[in-house]
Amino acid sequence: MRNTKRFVTQPDSNWEADLTLRVRAGDERAFEEIFFYYYKHLHAIALKFLKDPELAEDAVQDIFLKLWDNRLALNETYSLKGFLSISMRNHVLNVIRNNHAEIWESLSNRLDTDYTNEETAADDYQWREYGEIVERGLTQLSPQKQHIFRLKVFQGLDNAEVARQLSISINTVKFQFSQATKFMKSYLGKHADIEGMLPVLLFLLLNEL
């Protein structure tokens, strides 16, 4: 199902409703038509947040598998595109929550790679700037808050693991991390392009508790 160049009918509400009914009835051809038409849209959403082509591809595949597995619950009166878009955003948030250290490492690796493509190089330069902004913000935190933030966000440790490593209580980890994330959210909001920093902000939002 990777050939996304296949031609499909231009969708409208009736087209979506018809396909939804057919998929709910187990029509695999209708499912393929949905896949071919909405693949690029969903992949773009995933890539925007995850910044990793492989993770984005996996996310799209997961969404369509869930769509098929839960086809009996589909409602033809709802916008199929809207339903898939919301499903993708929710799925991406879960991916980031469960893999934030790996995603951050992927972003960091991009900054250490040489590119010849001008467009990719420009994007890489922008991310390098974002990384520098994050680092400048972190240097304004106390050493302990900065250490806790790095362990949780960059290395993916949970509160108990951070507490053991630093020989402090879990409550101290929670409080210090909450203070650090509040500061970083405010700092990034003042010093960086919000859309471009969205993946970083999501790391903060999803790890505040």
C-alpha angles and dihedrals in degrees: 000000000000097000098099094171093079113124118246133174117274104261129237132161092279092048091051093045092050093049091046091054091047093049090048087055090053100259105161094190090057089050091052091051090054090048095051094046100045100032096095093044093053093041090054091053092049094046093049091059103031100037089205120104095207094049090046091051091049091049092053092048090050092051093052092045090053090047091056095041091051097037094124089067094055117121117210092204092067125081107262093205091050092048093050093045093052091045090052094049091050091047092049091052089054091048091052092046092053099036106028094128092052092046092050090049089052090052091047092050090054089059091056095050126095114230130195097188107093095215092050091044090053090050089048091051090051091052090048088057091049090051091052090050091053091049092050090052092049092052088062091061123087114265092254095048090047092050092049091048093051093047094050102037104030100031099031097232119158125230094267093050092049091047092053094046094050096035093235133120123275089238089056090051091050094048096044093046092049090053092046094050093048090054094045093049090053092044095049091046090058100039108034144052103264096214093050092046093048096112090051092048090050090055089055095045094048096047102044095101 
